[in-house]
């Protein structure tokens, strides 16, 4: 198995996320011991943001870091466990609302691919960037 960063790179649909994680200096953290649960926006999710947003975030590392940490929860939260929760606390210290009434939504983003196992946690692909 591979760590979260290696798994995301290998998946091929998280290139924007990996670029952002690298720019924010979080690649070492997400490659580390963990465990972490990452609600990972796909490239399509980033493409839904208004034009120029990603470029602007890549130039504002503190804001980018906060947004990225809002997608990560300490520990391993499998999809079946997430469906039983109403919220989770991400690494930015905020609050992620979880709604499992119609599929699983985290912070308003729908989980489109769940339980992607990694050595140091799990990735759940989501269809939107979750803003704090």
C-alpha positions as CSV (number, residue, x, y, z in Angstrom):
1,X,0.0,0.0,0.0
2,X,1.0,3.6,-0.4
3,X,0.5,6.7,1.8
4,X,-2.1,9.4,1.1
5,X,0.0,11.5,-1.2
6,X,1.3,8.6,-3.2
7,X,-2.2,7.2,-3.5
8,X,-3.6,10.5,-4.6
9,X,-0.9,10.9,-7.2
10,X,-1.4,7.4,-8.5
11,X,-5.2,7.9,-8.8
12,X,-4.6,10.6,-11.5
13,X,-7.7,12.7,-10.7
14,X,-6.3,14.7,-7.8
15,X,-3.5,16.6,-9.6
16,X,-4.8,20.1,-8.5
17,X,-5.1,18.9,-4.9
18,X,-1.6,17.5,-4.9
19,X,-0.3,20.7,-6.4
20,X,-2.0,22.7,-3.7
21,X,-0.9,20.3,-0.9
22,X,2.7,20.6,-2.2
23,X,2.5,24.4,-2.4
24,X,1.1,24.6,1.1
25,X,3.9,22.4,2.5
26,X,1.5,19.7,3.7
27,X,2.8,16.9,1.5
28,X,5.2,15.7,4.3
29,X,2.3,15.7,6.8
30,X,0.0,13.7,4.6
31,X,2.8,11.3,3.8
32,X,3.6,10.9,7.5
33,X,2.4,8.5,10.1
34,X,-1.2,9.7,10.5
35,X,-3.7,8.2,10.4
36,X,-5.7,10.8,8.5
37,X,-9.0,10.9,6.7
38,X,-8.9,13.2,3.6
39,X,-12.1,14.4,1.9
40,X,-10.2,15.0,-1.3
41,X,-11.7,17.3,-4.0
42,X,-11.1,15.8,-7.5
43,X,-9.8,17.9,-10.4
44,X,-13.4,18.3,-11.5
45,X,-14.3,19.8,-8.1
46,X,-11.5,22.4,-8.3
47,X,-12.6,23.2,-11.9
48,X,-16.0,24.2,-10.5
49,X,-14.5,27.1,-8.6
50,X,-14.7,30.5,-10.2
51,X,-11.9,31.2,-12.8
52,X,-8.7,32.3,-11.2
53,X,-9.5,31.0,-7.7
54,X,-7.0,28.2,-7.7
55,X,-4.2,30.5,-9.0
56,X,-5.1,33.1,-6.3
57,X,-5.0,30.4,-3.6
58,X,-1.7,29.2,-4.7
59,X,-0.4,32.7,-4.1
60,X,-2.0,33.0,-0.7
61,X,-0.4,30.1,1.2
62,X,-2.0,30.8,4.6
63,X,-5.5,30.8,3.1
64,X,-4.7,27.8,1.0
65,X,-3.4,25.9,4.1
66,X,-6.5,26.7,6.1
67,X,-8.7,25.4,3.2
68,X,-6.7,22.2,2.8
69,X,-6.7,21.5,6.5
70,X,-10.5,21.8,6.4
71,X,-10.5,18.7,4.2
72,X,-8.5,16.5,6.7
73,X,-9.6,14.8,9.9
74,X,-7.2,13.2,12.3
75,X,-7.8,9.4,12.5
76,X,-9.4,7.0,10.1
77,X,-13.1,7.6,9.4
78,X,-14.4,4.9,7.1
79,X,-17.5,5.7,5.0
80,X,-19.8,3.6,7.2
81,X,-18.6,5.5,10.2
82,X,-19.0,8.9,8.6
83,X,-22.6,8.0,7.7
84,X,-23.3,7.7,11.4
85,X,-21.8,11.1,12.3
86,X,-23.3,14.6,12.1
87,X,-20.0,16.4,12.2
88,X,-16.2,16.0,12.4
89,X,-13.4,18.3,13.5
90,X,-10.9,19.0,10.7
91,X,-7.3,19.9,11.2
92,X,-8.1,23.6,10.8
93,X,-10.2,23.4,14.0
94,X,-13.4,24.2,12.3
95,X,-16.5,22.0,11.9
96,X,-17.4,19.7,9.1
97,X,-21.1,19.0,8.9
98,X,-21.9,15.5,7.8
99,X,-25.2,14.6,6.3
100,X,-26.0,11.0,5.4
101,X,-29.7,11.4,4.5
102,X,-29.1,11.1,0.7
103,X,-25.7,9.6,0.2
104,X,-22.9,11.1,2.3
105,X,-22.2,14.8,2.2
106,X,-19.4,16.4,4.0
107,X,-19.4,20.2,4.3
108,X,-21.9,20.2,1.4
109,X,-19.6,18.2,-0.9
110,X,-20.8,14.7,-1.9
111,X,-18.6,11.7,-1.4
112,X,-18.3,10.2,-4.9
113,X,-15.7,7.5,-4.1
114,X,-15.3,6.3,-0.6
115,X,-12.8,4.2,1.4
116,X,-9.7,4.6,-0.8
117,X,-7.3,2.8,1.6
118,X,-3.8,4.1,2.3
119,X,-0.9,3.1,4.6
120,X,-1.6,6.2,6.8
121,X,-5.4,6.6,6.5
122,X,-8.2,6.8,4.0
123,X,-9.2,9.1,1.1
124,X,-12.8,9.9,0.2
125,X,-13.1,11.7,-3.1
126,X,-15.6,14.6,-3.0
127,X,-17.2,16.6,-5.8
128,X,-16.6,20.1,-4.4
129,X,-14.0,22.1,-2.6
130,X,-15.1,22.4,1.0
131,X,-14.7,26.0,2.3
132,X,-14.3,26.7,6.0
